[in-house]
């Protein structure tokens, strides 16, 4: 049951593929209370075979996309803000800001999006990292958690 999925990891070798991958992704995940998600660009998608663990990275065979997920068959709480807010960025895709399962809070990956304006900071990498951390903390605050508990 896709409704039990708590966290999805999407890995791409080319971010130009994001729209096409997101369309497929959206078709499977529920519209209401979707999983938290992170999306990462990688130079190559590593092999998941046992030999790659012992022998190091292998030929990726042209793999451009990898998706992983975690699921929890018991009760979970979803933080899924869809409107502009001043405290944390609203969702700009088919994911939730966070899922809480038991005492664990799974927070979606963050970008340097200013919640009030919904625009990406054009500042330095340090300023963007600070905004990402502020976004993470704001989400954790609402989920009654904090970075100190990480």
C-alpha positions as CSV (number, residue, x, y, z in Angstrom):
1,X,0.0,0.0,0.0
2,X,1.6,3.2,-1.2
3,X,-0.2,5.0,1.7
4,X,2.3,3.4,4.1
5,X,5.3,4.9,2.4
6,X,7.0,7.4,4.7
7,X,10.1,8.5,2.8
8,X,11.2,8.4,-0.8
9,X,14.7,9.0,-2.1
10,X,15.0,10.0,-5.8
11,X,18.5,9.9,-7.4
12,X,19.1,11.3,-10.9
13,X,22.3,11.6,-13.0
14,X,20.7,14.5,-14.9
15,X,18.4,17.0,-13.3
16,X,16.9,17.6,-16.8
17,X,15.1,14.2,-16.2
18,X,13.4,15.5,-13.1
19,X,10.1,16.5,-14.7
20,X,9.7,13.1,-16.5
21,X,10.6,11.2,-13.4
22,X,8.3,13.4,-11.2
23,X,5.4,12.6,-13.5
24,X,5.9,8.9,-13.1
25,X,6.5,9.3,-9.4
26,X,3.3,11.3,-9.0
27,X,1.2,8.6,-10.6
28,X,2.0,6.1,-7.8
29,X,2.1,8.2,-4.6
30,X,-1.2,9.3,-3.0
31,X,-2.2,12.9,-3.6
32,X,-3.4,13.2,0.0
33,X,-0.6,12.8,2.7
34,X,2.2,11.7,0.3
35,X,5.6,10.6,1.6
36,X,8.4,12.9,2.5
37,X,11.0,13.0,-0.2
38,X,14.6,13.9,-1.1
39,X,16.0,14.3,-4.6
40,X,19.7,14.1,-5.2
41,X,21.8,14.6,-8.4
42,X,24.6,12.1,-8.6
43,X,27.4,11.8,-11.2
44,X,26.6,8.0,-11.5
45,X,24.0,5.7,-10.0
46,X,26.0,3.1,-8.1
47,X,25.3,-0.6,-8.5
48,X,23.4,-2.1,-5.6
49,X,24.9,-5.6,-6.0
50,X,26.9,-7.3,-3.4
51,X,30.0,-7.1,-5.6
52,X,29.8,-3.3,-5.7
53,X,30.1,-3.3,-1.9
54,X,33.2,-5.4,-1.9
55,X,34.8,-4.4,-5.2
56,X,33.9,-0.7,-5.3
57,X,31.8,1.1,-7.9
58,X,31.0,-0.8,-11.0
59,X,29.9,0.2,-14.5
60,X,26.5,1.8,-14.0
61,X,25.2,0.3,-17.2
62,X,23.5,3.6,-18.2
63,X,21.4,3.9,-15.1
64,X,20.0,7.4,-14.9
65,X,17.4,7.0,-12.1
66,X,17.2,5.2,-8.8
67,X,14.3,5.4,-6.3
68,X,14.3,4.0,-2.8
69,X,11.5,4.1,-0.2
70,X,10.8,3.4,3.5
71,X,7.4,2.3,4.7
72,X,5.7,2.1,8.0
73,X,2.6,0.0,8.3
74,X,1.4,1.6,11.5
75,X,0.1,5.0,12.3
76,X,1.9,8.0,10.9
77,X,1.4,11.7,11.0
78,X,1.8,13.9,7.9
79,X,2.8,17.5,7.7
80,X,1.7,18.6,4.2
81,X,1.4,22.4,3.8
82,X,0.1,23.4,0.4
83,X,-0.3,27.2,0.8
84,X,2.3,30.0,1.1
85,X,3.3,30.4,4.7
86,X,5.9,32.5,6.6
87,X,7.2,29.5,8.7
88,X,8.2,26.9,6.1
89,X,8.1,26.4,2.3
90,X,4.9,25.0,0.9
91,X,5.1,21.9,-1.2
92,X,6.2,22.5,-4.7
93,X,5.8,18.8,-5.7
94,X,4.1,15.5,-4.8
95,X,5.6,15.1,-1.3
96,X,5.0,16.2,2.3
97,X,7.3,18.3,4.4
98,X,7.5,15.6,7.0
99,X,6.2,12.2,8.2
100,X,6.3,11.3,11.9
101,X,6.4,7.6,12.7
102,X,6.6,6.7,16.3
103,X,9.2,9.1,17.7
104,X,11.0,9.5,14.4
105,X,10.4,12.5,12.2
106,X,11.4,12.1,8.5
107,X,11.8,15.5,6.9
108,X,11.9,16.1,3.1
109,X,15.1,17.5,1.6
110,X,15.1,21.3,1.7
111,X,16.3,23.9,-0.8
112,X,17.1,27.5,-0.1
113,X,13.4,28.6,-0.6
114,X,12.2,31.6,1.3
115,X,8.8,30.6,2.7
116,X,7.3,34.1,2.5
117,X,8.2,34.8,-1.1
118,X,8.6,31.2,-2.4
119,X,11.8,32.2,-4.2
120,X,15.2,30.7,-4.1
121,X,17.9,32.8,-2.4
122,X,20.4,33.9,-4.9
123,X,23.0,34.5,-2.2
124,X,26.2,32.6,-1.4
125,X,26.2,28.8,-0.7
126,X,26.6,29.6,3.0
127,X,23.4,31.8,3.0
128,X,21.6,29.1,1.0
129,X,22.7,26.4,3.5
130,X,21.5,28.6,6.4
131,X,18.1,29.0,4.7
132,X,17.9,25.2,4.3
133,X,18.7,24.7,8.0
134,X,16.1,27.3,9.0
135,X,13.5,25.5,6.9
136,X,14.4,22.2,8.5
137,X,14.2,23.6,12.0
138,X,10.8,25.3,11.2
139,X,9.4,21.9,10.1
140,X,10.9,20.1,13.1
141,X,9.4,22.7,15.4
142,X,5.9,22.0,14.1
143,X,6.5,18.3,14.5
144,X,7.6,18.9,18.2
145,X,11.2,18.0,17.5
146,X,14.5,19.8,16.8
147,X,17.9,19.5,15.2
148,X,19.3,19.0,18.7
149,X,17.4,15.7,18.8
150,X,18.8,14.5,15.4
